Amino acid sequence: METYFKNIADFKDAITSDTDLQNAFKTDPAEAAKSIQETPPLDTDKWIYRIVVIALGVSILSIIVGMLILIGYAHFKDDQHVPTIFTAIGSAAIGALSGLLAPSPKKQ
């Protein structure tokens, strides 16, 4: 019997209301403690993905806007003079964003 809890408050609620869990801790506390698993934050917290997507999107947009401003002020005549760091950061951010937004394969 593996039991998943989001946080300690959920565990407290379960231990006070679930008689099976109470009996498991009464008979063998060490074995009952092994069966308890914490839910990973990536499964429950949607803000983690939102923050990462927003940060990657902002970095992509800032590179694009920054390059347009630099080209507008004639710092770069053509794309041959664009520093490779801008290309590398933009490409990495686009790749990471597409990797996050692509659907993950389903286990069958």
C-alpha positions in Angstrom: 0.0 0.0 0.0 1.8 3.1 -1.2 0.2 6.4 -0.2 1.0 9.7 -1.7 0.8 13.0 0.1 1.2 16.5 -1.3 2.5 18.0 2.0 2.6 17.3 5.7 -0.9 18.8 6.3 -2.4 16.2 4.0 -0.5 13.5 5.9 -1.9 14.8 9.2 -5.4 14.8 7.8 -5.0 11.3 6.6 -3.5 9.9 9.8 -6.4 11.3 11.8 -9.2 10.1 9.6 -7.9 6.9 7.9 -8.2 3.9 10.3 -6.2 1.7 7.9 -3.2 4.1 8.0 -3.5 4.3 11.8 -3.4 0.6 12.2 -0.5 0.3 9.8 1.5 2.7 12.0 0.4 0.9 15.2 1.6 -2.5 13.9 4.8 -1.6 12.1 5.7 2.1 12.0 8.9 1.6 10.1 7.2 -0.3 7.3 4.3 2.1 7.2 6.7 5.0 6.9 8.4 3.3 3.9 5.1 3.1 2.1 4.5 6.8 2.3 5.7 8.7 -0.8 5.8 12.5 -1.3 4.1 13.6 -4.6 6.7 15.3 -6.8 6.1 19.0 -7.2 6.2 18.7 -11.0 3.0 16.6 -10.8 1.1 19.0 -8.6 2.5 22.5 -9.2 1.4 24.0 -12.5 3.3 27.3 -11.8 6.7 25.6 -12.3 5.9 25.0 -16.0 4.3 28.5 -16.3 7.4 30.2 -14.9 9.8 28.3 -17.1 7.7 28.9 -20.2 7.4 32.6 -19.4 11.1 33.0 -18.8 12.0 31.3 -22.0 9.4 33.3 -23.9 10.7 36.6 -22.4 14.3 35.6 -23.3 13.3 34.8 -26.9 11.4 38.1 -27.3 14.1 40.2 -25.7 16.7 38.8 -28.0 14.5 39.5 -31.0 13.7 43.0 -29.9 17.3 43.7 -28.9 18.6 42.6 -32.3 16.0 44.7 -34.1 17.0 47.7 -32.0 20.7 47.1 -32.7 20.0 46.7 -36.4 17.9 49.8 -36.4 20.7 51.9 -34.9 23.0 50.5 -37.5 25.3 48.6 -35.1 25.0 45.6 -37.4 24.8 45.9 -41.2 23.7 42.4 -41.9 23.3 39.1 -40.1 27.0 38.2 -40.6 28.0 40.6 -37.9 25.5 39.4 -35.3 27.4 38.0 -32.2 27.0 34.3 -32.0 26.0 34.4 -28.4 22.6 35.9 -29.4 22.1 33.1 -31.9 23.1 30.5 -29.3 20.9 31.8 -26.6 17.9 32.3 -28.9 18.3 28.8 -30.4 18.6 27.2 -27.0 15.6 29.0 -25.6 13.5 28.0 -28.6 14.6 24.4 -28.3 13.9 24.3 -24.6 10.5 25.9 -25.1 9.5 23.4 -27.8 10.7 20.6 -25.7 8.5 21.7 -22.8 5.5 22.3 -24.9 5.7 19.1 -27.0 3.5 16.3 -25.6 5.4 13.6 -23.7 5.0 10.0 -24.9 2.4 8.1 -23.0 3.3 4.9 -21.2 1.3 2.0 -22.4 
